[in-house]
């Protein structure tokens, strides 16, 4: 297993400056945002796909700092009910796939997306309960008329271009937000669909990450190392469905934290061990979204914490003592 990072935490830095910082910390692998919500600060596929000299220069820079690329990230909502918004996200995904093909990367990280509740809607509609029955009709429309048809077609395109692993981040607000919904889409579309496992979006839903990892055995294609701190007293008063702004940390039921500031060392070591049991042995890609720390400090804490926990050597082929 390797230690990696999602590079857009340093989107304000020149790519080489960001790589230099990563190298100094001992990071070995980079996940690079190339459209959608992660932006294109360090990678614009529309440019790199049409300029071989710039592509070679970009790849040489990554090699110079001894990194490999774990995945391209292009989180978005390509099934957004506003056609113009959906097209922009879809086009970014297409370009990410084409760039991945060109540089030999088989994993693209994204969101499933969330449609509107019915034809003609202008905004996404995330359903969180089955009653009144209107919500079941919304889910039927979203999954059977929009989501599954879109991803069946898009997954075929991805596979045709060498991207065999579309890694969905299970994120509330989108149709795929937990292991059950991930496996439902995977069953409908095929094993090109897998998870970008980010525990931070699961724990506040009441999901045990270790249980979720084991449930997704064989279907985890990427991993985000990010933590969440649940504020006990706020949660006891308001529950976990919190629409307060992320900047209002003191009043929220939970906030995103750097690794180790939400869960203990044992908690993270249990997750890392479960990943090995579930067949995932690639990269732990640190994602910084801790509003109490600067990106640099949050990354440093996460790196030092994970260095003490990550299992680096390949799984042994036999149990020597047995």
C-alpha positions, 0 to 999 in steps of 0.5 A: 500500500502507498501513501498518496494525496489528492493534489487539489488541496494545493490548487493555488500552487504551481504543480511543480511546487505542489509536487515538491511539497508532496515529495518532501513529506514522503508521499509516493502517489498523486490523485490529480483533479482534472475537471468537475468539482476538483477543478483543473489547476494541475491538469487540463485534459483539453490542453494535454490531449491536444499538445503532445509536448505539454503532455510529455512535460507534465508527465516528466514533472511527475516522474521527476519527483518520483510519483506515480498517478493513482487516479484522475478525479473528475467529481461531478453530476453528469445527470443533473436535471439542468442539461447545460450543467450535466453536459459540462460535467459529462464532457469533463468526465469524457476528457478525463477518460481520454486522458487516462487512456493516453497515459495508461491509467485505468481508474477515474474517480467521480460521483454517481450524480443525482437527477431531478425528481421528475422530468422538467425539474431544474434542481437535483432531488436527493431522497432520504426517506421512503414515505410519503410514497411520492419519494419512491416514485422519485427513486424509481424515475431517478434510477430506472429512467436516468441513472442506470441508462446513463451509466450503462452507456458511459461505462461502455465508453470508459471500458472502450478507452481502457478505463476499467475502474470507475470509482464512485465516491459514496457521497450524500446528495447523490444517488450512490451514497452508501454501500447498498446504493453502490452495489445496486448500481454495480449490479445494474451496470457491471464491475466497471463500477466500484467505490472510491471509499471515503470513510468521512462521508459514511461515519456521520450516517452511522455506518461503520467503515470496517463493516462497509469495507468488508461489504464491498470486498472486491469492489473498492477501486480507490481510497480517500483518507479523510476523517469526520468528527461527530459533535456528540452534543449537537447531534443529540439535539439536532441529529446528523442531517445537518444543512448548516454551513461547513464554516459554522463548525461550532454549531454543526453536528459534524465536520470534516477533519484531517486524518486522526482528528476524528477517529483514533489510531486503532480506528484507522488501523482497523480500516487499513487491515479491513482494506487488505482483507477486502482485497484493496492494497493500492493507495491511501489518497489523503484528501484535505477538507479540514476547516480548522487547519490550513491545507499544509498543516492538515496534510502534514498531520495526516501523513505522519499519522498514516505513516505509523499505520499503513501496511506497506509490504505485499500480503504474504503468500503463506502463513509461515508460523502455520 
